[in-house]
Amino acid sequence: MRSSLPVLLSVLTFMSFAMPAAADGSAGLAAYQRGDFATAFQEFLPLAEGGQAAAQAAIGQMYLKGEGVPADPGQAALWLEKAANGGNARARFQIGNMYAAGIGVPVDEMKASYYLLKAANQNMAEAQLSMAQRFYHGQGVPKDLVQSFLYAALSAKQGNQDGLAIAQTIGESLTPADQTRAQALVESWQPSAN
């Protein structure tokens, strides 16, 4: 039971990002919470096929973890990418990491950064930390210390201690002009729904 708790929390997080607590998806969520993954999958699948991003994310997660269906990273990537393209921040974060690691898809640093940046711009702290690191190292994006500082600082504003440490380290290495520019970006930043 304890090992399924992180998976349950992950699916609940997927659902909370894009699915209102209404009739659509509630039967699947209830089945998932009971541990009846086969029923949950059958409830979510028509919604996912109909284009509901949260249901697509749930199906992708179930394929990734082998819940109610045999584990299939390729199918997981297909459904998570659909959910990501539908605006689901958690799916964007997950498919970005899958492209970075080559799980179910070929390694593609540019696609990884594309999806991680979209999730970061939706104010997802984990994705902001990932983008801080990617801008710092130039992975799938041009190396840019000001952008790295921006995303580390945004992650830190949400309580992420790694983001705080990275922002402090980068901030010390920026020129005074870049420090001013970076602070202005942090202060003017607004999350995006896209």
C-alpha positions in Angstrom: 0.0 0.0 0.0 2.8 2.4 0.9 4.5 2.0 -2.5 1.3 2.9 -4.3 0.8 6.2 -2.4 3.3 8.2 -4.5 1.5 7.0 -7.7 -1.9 7.8 -6.3 -0.7 11.3 -5.4 0.8 11.7 -8.9 -2.5 10.8 -10.5 -4.5 13.0 -8.1 -2.1 15.8 -9.0 -2.7 15.2 -12.7 -6.4 15.2 -12.1 -6.3 18.4 -10.0 -4.5 20.4 -12.7 -7.2 20.1 -15.3 -10.2 18.1 -14.2 -13.0 19.7 -12.2 -14.6 17.6 -9.5 -17.6 16.9 -11.7 -19.2 13.8 -13.3 -16.5 13.6 -16.0 -13.7 11.6 -14.5 -15.1 11.2 -11.0 -15.9 7.5 -11.5 -12.3 6.9 -12.8 -10.8 8.8 -9.9 -12.9 6.9 -7.4 -11.9 3.6 -8.9 -8.2 4.7 -8.9 -8.5 5.6 -5.2 -9.9 2.2 -4.4 -6.9 0.6 -6.3 -9.2 -0.7 -9.0 -6.8 0.4 -11.8 -8.5 -1.6 -14.6 -11.8 0.1 -14.0 -10.1 3.5 -13.6 -8.4 3.0 -16.9 -11.7 2.0 -18.6 -13.4 5.1 -17.1 -10.6 7.5 -18.1 -10.0 6.1 -21.6 -13.2 7.5 -23.3 -12.5 10.9 -21.8 -8.9 10.8 -22.9 -9.9 9.8 -26.4 -12.4 12.7 -26.4 -9.5 15.1 -25.8 -9.7 15.7 -22.0 -6.2 16.6 -21.0 -6.4 15.4 -17.4 -7.8 12.0 -18.5 -5.0 11.8 -21.1 -2.5 12.5 -18.4 -4.0 9.9 -16.1 -3.9 7.3 -18.9 -0.3 8.2 -19.7 0.6 7.8 -16.0 -1.2 4.5 -15.8 0.8 3.2 -18.8 4.0 4.5 -17.3 3.4 2.7 -14.0 1.6 -0.4 -15.4 -1.6 0.3 -13.5 -4.6 -1.5 -15.0 -2.6 -2.1 -18.2 0.8 -3.5 -18.9 3.6 -0.9 -18.5 4.3 0.7 -21.9 6.6 3.8 -21.9 5.8 4.4 -25.6 2.0 4.6 -24.9 2.7 6.6 -21.8 4.6 9.1 -23.8 1.9 9.3 -26.5 -0.8 10.1 -23.9 1.3 12.4 -21.8 2.3 14.4 -24.9 -1.4 14.7 -25.9 -2.2 16.0 -22.3 0.8 18.3 -22.5 -0.4 19.7 -25.8 -3.8 20.2 -24.1 -2.2 22.4 -21.5 -1.7 20.0 -18.5 1.3 21.3 -16.6 2.1 18.0 -14.8 2.0 16.2 -18.2 4.3 18.8 -19.7 6.8 18.3 -16.8 6.6 14.5 -17.2 6.9 14.4 -21.0 9.7 16.9 -20.8 11.6 14.6 -18.5 10.9 11.6 -20.7 12.4 13.4 -23.7 15.4 14.4 -21.6 15.9 10.8 -20.5 14.8 8.9 -23.6 11.9 7.1 -21.8 9.4 5.9 -24.4 10.7 8.5 -26.8 14.1 9.3 -28.3 16.2 11.7 -26.4 15.5 15.2 -27.6 16.9 18.0 -25.5 15.0 20.7 -27.5 11.6 19.0 -27.0 12.5 18.4 -23.3 13.2 22.1 -22.8 10.1 23.0 -24.8 7.7 21.1 -22.5 9.6 21.9 -19.3 9.6 25.6 -20.1 5.8 25.5 -20.7 5.3 23.8 -17.3 7.7 26.3 -15.7 5.7 29.1 -17.2 2.6 27.6 -15.6 4.3 28.2 -12.2 5.3 24.6 -11.6 8.2 24.8 -9.1 9.8 21.5 -10.2 9.8 22.6 -13.8 11.2 26.0 -12.9 14.1 24.3 -11.2 14.6 22.1 -14.2 14.7 25.1 -16.5 17.1 26.9 -14.2 19.5 24.0 -14.7 18.8 23.7 -18.4 19.5 27.4 -19.0 22.6 27.2 -16.8 24.0 24.3 -18.8 22.6 25.2 -22.2 20.6 21.9 -22.5 18.0 22.3 -25.3 18.1 26.1 -24.9 20.9 28.7 -25.3 23.1 29.0 -22.1 21.7 32.1 -20.3 22.6 32.9 -16.7 19.9 35.6 -16.4 17.2 33.1 -17.5 18.7 30.5 -15.2 18.5 33.0 -12.3 14.9 33.8 -13.2 13.7 30.2 -13.1 15.7 29.4 -10.0 14.3 32.5 -8.2 10.8 31.6 -9.2 11.2 28.1 -7.9 12.7 29.5 -4.7 9.6 31.8 -4.3 7.6 28.7 -3.9 9.8 27.3 -1.2 12.2 25.2 -3.2 15.5 25.3 -1.3 17.5 24.0 -4.3 16.1 26.9 -6.3 17.2 29.3 -3.6 20.7 27.9 -3.6 21.0 28.1 -7.3 19.6 31.6 -7.5 22.1 32.8 -4.8 25.1 31.1 -6.6 24.1 32.5 -10.0 23.3 35.9 -8.6 26.8 36.3 -7.2 28.3 35.6 -10.6 26.1 38.0 -12.6 27.4 41.5 -13.5 25.5 44.4 -11.8 23.7 45.1 -15.0 22.6 41.4 -15.4 21.6 41.4 -11.7 19.3 44.4 -12.3 17.9 42.8 -15.4 17.3 39.4 -13.7 15.6 41.0 -10.7 13.3 43.0 -13.0 12.4 39.8 -14.8 11.5 38.1 -11.5 9.4 41.0 -10.3 7.5 41.3 -13.6 7.0 37.6 -14.2 3.5 36.3 -14.6 2.4 32.7 -15.0 1.0 31.6 -18.4 -1.9 29.2 -19.1 -0.3 28.2 -22.3 
